[in-house]
Amino acid sequence: VQLQASGGGLVQAGDSLRLSCAASGRTFSNYFMGWFRRAPGKEREFLAAVSTVGYDQDYADSVKGRFTISRDNAKNTLYLQMNSLKPEDTAVYSCAAGPRWHDWTYWGQGTQVTVSS
């Protein structure tokens, strides 16, 4: 499956942003989906994951309560709603797909999110 993240940009602290990840090539609804980010000089960080039909989600403690993952299987699209953004959220955000929880097989190119103070 091919994945392409979009929706990043430059925002101010406290703002909200919604990222999208468009999928193509295989049956989107067969895959668990996840969001990750990589800040400059840091390791890639898991943010959130969602089950195939969207009923179950899993979040990293660093974003729990601020970020919401969702999916629209009819549109083959994954979303990440990010609220109360902080400068430390600045990173390249990317999406991933896999056949089961936290087993990521496919990765998309990322989108840059920059949060100014």
C-alpha positions in Angstrom: 0.0 0.0 0.0 1.2 3.5 -0.9 0.9 6.2 1.8 1.2 10.0 1.5 0.8 12.3 4.4 -0.3 15.9 4.0 -1.6 18.8 6.0 1.5 20.0 7.8 2.6 23.6 8.1 3.7 26.4 10.3 1.5 27.2 13.3 1.7 28.9 16.6 1.7 27.3 20.0 -1.9 26.5 21.1 -3.1 26.1 17.5 -4.7 23.0 16.0 -3.8 21.1 12.8 -5.3 18.1 11.1 -3.0 15.8 9.2 -4.2 13.4 6.5 -2.7 10.2 5.1 -4.0 9.0 1.8 -3.7 5.3 1.0 -3.8 3.5 -2.3 -2.8 0.3 -3.9 -4.4 -2.2 -1.5 -7.5 -2.6 0.6 -7.1 0.2 3.2 -9.6 -1.3 5.6 -7.5 -4.5 6.0 -4.7 -2.5 7.7 -4.0 -1.2 11.1 -2.8 2.4 10.8 -0.4 4.5 12.8 1.1 8.0 13.1 4.8 8.6 13.9 7.0 11.6 14.1 10.7 12.4 14.0 12.1 15.6 15.4 15.6 16.8 14.5 18.3 14.8 16.2 15.8 12.4 17.7 14.5 8.9 17.2 11.2 8.2 15.4 8.4 8.3 18.0 5.2 6.4 17.9 2.1 8.7 18.4 -1.1 6.8 17.8 -2.6 3.8 16.1 -6.1 2.7 15.1 -7.7 -0.6 14.4 -8.9 -1.7 11.0 -12.5 -0.4 11.4 -11.5 2.5 13.7 -13.1 1.3 16.9 -9.9 0.9 18.9 -7.1 3.4 19.3 -3.8 3.5 21.1 -1.8 6.6 22.0 1.6 7.6 23.3 1.5 9.3 26.7 3.1 12.4 25.1 0.0 13.1 23.0 -2.8 11.4 24.8 -5.6 13.9 25.3 -4.3 16.3 22.7 -4.1 14.2 19.5 -6.9 12.1 18.0 -6.4 9.4 15.4 -9.3 8.4 13.1 -9.9 6.9 9.7 -12.4 7.0 6.9 -12.3 3.6 5.1 -14.7 4.9 2.4 -12.1 7.6 1.5 -9.0 5.4 2.2 -7.8 8.1 4.5 -6.2 8.3 7.9 -6.3 11.5 10.0 -4.5 12.9 13.0 -6.2 15.8 14.7 -3.7 17.7 16.8 -4.8 20.3 19.3 -3.0 22.5 21.8 0.2 22.2 19.8 3.5 22.9 21.5 6.9 23.9 20.1 8.1 20.4 21.1 5.6 18.9 18.6 7.8 20.3 15.8 8.8 17.3 13.6 8.2 15.4 10.4 5.0 13.4 10.8 4.4 10.2 8.8 1.9 7.4 8.6 2.3 3.7 8.5 0.2 0.6 7.8 0.4 -3.0 9.0 -1.4 -6.3 9.3 -1.7 -6.2 13.1 -1.2 -3.9 16.1 2.3 -2.2 16.0 3.5 -4.4 13.1 4.3 -1.7 10.6 4.9 -2.9 7.0 4.4 0.2 4.9 5.6 3.7 5.5 4.6 6.9 3.8 6.6 10.1 3.2 6.1 12.6 5.9 4.8 16.1 6.3 6.6 18.8 8.2 4.9 20.4 11.2 6.5 23.4 12.8 5.1 25.0 15.9 6.4 28.4 16.9 6.3 29.8 20.4 
